[in-house]
Amino acid sequence: MYLAKVYVTLKPTVNDPQGITVLGGLKSLGFDSVEEVRVGKYLEVRIAAPERSQAEAKVTEMCRELLANPVIEEFRFELEEASPRPGG
């Protein structure tokens, strides 16, 4: 059993309206030192695979097919061994 911690972010060349809104909110709260905010997604995926390389391949495929939009987003993930959840 593996746990993939997946980070999906907009490509640097893509405008981030949500990040701009958060930046404005932070500035209005007095956080004047903040210069830029980029908003992304964080997902945790538990995956059963006999070997780490197979888990990595499956997570990469999941990201390319569903979790990230390859036109405007990038992804990276960390993979760690995890014990099954109780009752699962």
Secondary structure, DSSP 8 states (H G I E B T S, - for coil): -EEEEEEEEE-TTS--HHHHHHHHHHHHTT-TT------EEEEEEEE--SSHHHHHHHHHHHIIIIIS-TTTEEEEEEEEE----TT-
